């Protein structure tokens, strides 16, 4: 398992946190460590999912997402 911290723009409330947490939790190979306004930390299996797919799931919820350091 690898870990990624994702910066997220457009979040402002608990509903946003719940929405992102739900979207990430539906991805195979992803364990959600923490979601808070502005970021998410996940562990993921690189054989099952890519960081790009993880950020896409967040973007599909209507937020701007980018893996920290990229």
C-alpha positions as a Markdown table, in Angstrom:
| # | Residue | x | y | z |
|---|---|---|---|---|
| 1 | Unk | 0.0 | 0.0 | 0.0 |
| 2 | Unk | 1.1 | 3.5 | -0.8 |
| 3 | Unk | -0.1 | 6.7 | 0.8 |
| 4 | Unk | -1.2 | 9.9 | -0.9 |
| 5 | Unk | -2.3 | 13.3 | 0.3 |
| 6 | Unk | -4.7 | 15.1 | -2.0 |
| 7 | Unk | -5.3 | 18.8 | -2.0 |
| 8 | Unk | -8.9 | 19.6 | -2.7 |
| 9 | Unk | -10.4 | 23.0 | -3.6 |
| 10 | Unk | -14.0 | 23.9 | -3.4 |
| 11 | Unk | -14.9 | 22.1 | -0.1 |
| 12 | Unk | -16.5 | 24.2 | 2.6 |
| 13 | Unk | -18.5 | 22.1 | 4.9 |
| 14 | Unk | -19.3 | 18.7 | 6.5 |
| 15 | Unk | -21.4 | 17.7 | 3.5 |
| 16 | Unk | -18.4 | 18.2 | 1.2 |
| 17 | Unk | -16.3 | 16.0 | 3.5 |
| 18 | Unk | -19.0 | 13.3 | 3.5 |
| 19 | Unk | -19.3 | 13.5 | -0.3 |
| 20 | Unk | -15.5 | 13.1 | -0.9 |
| 21 | Unk | -15.3 | 10.3 | 1.8 |
| 22 | Unk | -18.1 | 8.4 | 0.1 |
| 23 | Unk | -16.6 | 8.7 | -3.4 |
| 24 | Unk | -13.2 | 7.6 | -2.2 |
| 25 | Unk | -14.6 | 4.7 | -0.2 |
| 26 | Unk | -16.2 | 3.3 | -3.4 |
| 27 | Unk | -12.9 | 2.9 | -5.1 |
| 28 | Unk | -11.4 | -0.6 | -5.1 |
| 29 | Unk | -8.0 | -0.7 | -3.5 |
| 30 | Unk | -8.4 | 2.6 | -1.5 |
| 31 | Unk | -8.5 | 3.0 | 2.3 |
| 32 | Unk | -9.6 | 6.4 | 3.4 |
| 33 | Unk | -7.4 | 7.6 | 6.2 |
| 34 | Unk | -8.7 | 11.1 | 6.7 |
| 35 | Unk | -10.9 | 13.6 | 4.8 |
| 36 | Unk | -11.2 | 17.2 | 6.0 |
| 37 | Unk | -12.1 | 20.5 | 4.3 |
| 38 | Unk | -9.3 | 21.0 | 1.8 |
| 39 | Unk | -7.6 | 17.6 | 1.8 |
| 40 | Unk | -7.8 | 13.9 | 1.9 |
| 41 | Unk | -5.2 | 11.3 | 2.9 |
| 42 | Unk | -5.6 | 7.7 | 1.6 |
| 43 | Unk | -3.7 | 4.5 | 1.4 |
| 44 | Unk | -4.1 | 2.7 | -1.9 |
| 45 | Unk | -3.0 | -0.4 | -3.7 |
| 46 | Unk | -1.1 | 0.8 | -6.9 |
| 47 | Unk | -2.0 | -2.6 | -8.6 |
| 48 | Unk | -5.7 | -1.8 | -8.2 |
| 49 | Unk | -6.0 | 2.0 | -8.6 |
| 50 | Unk | -3.9 | 5.0 | -9.8 |
| 51 | Unk | -3.5 | 8.4 | -8.1 |
| 52 | Unk | -5.1 | 9.9 | -11.2 |
| 53 | Unk | -8.2 | 7.7 | -10.7 |
| 54 | Unk | -8.4 | 8.8 | -7.1 |
| 55 | Unk | -8.3 | 12.5 | -8.0 |
| 56 | Unk | -10.8 | 11.8 | -10.8 |
| 57 | Unk | -13.3 | 10.4 | -8.3 |
| 58 | Unk | -13.0 | 13.6 | -6.3 |
| 59 | Unk | -13.4 | 15.8 | -9.4 |
| 60 | Unk | -16.5 | 13.8 | -10.3 |
| 61 | Unk | -18.0 | 15.1 | -7.1 |
| 62 | Unk | -17.4 | 18.7 | -8.3 |
| 63 | Unk | -14.2 | 19.6 | -6.6 |
| 64 | Unk | -10.7 | 20.4 | -7.9 |
| 65 | Unk | -8.2 | 17.8 | -6.7 |
| 66 | Unk | -4.4 | 17.3 | -7.0 |
| 67 | Unk | -2.1 | 14.9 | -5.4 |
| 68 | Unk | 0.3 | 16.8 | -3.1 |
| 69 | Unk | 3.8 | 17.2 | -4.6 |
| 70 | Unk | 2.6 | 16.8 | -8.2 |
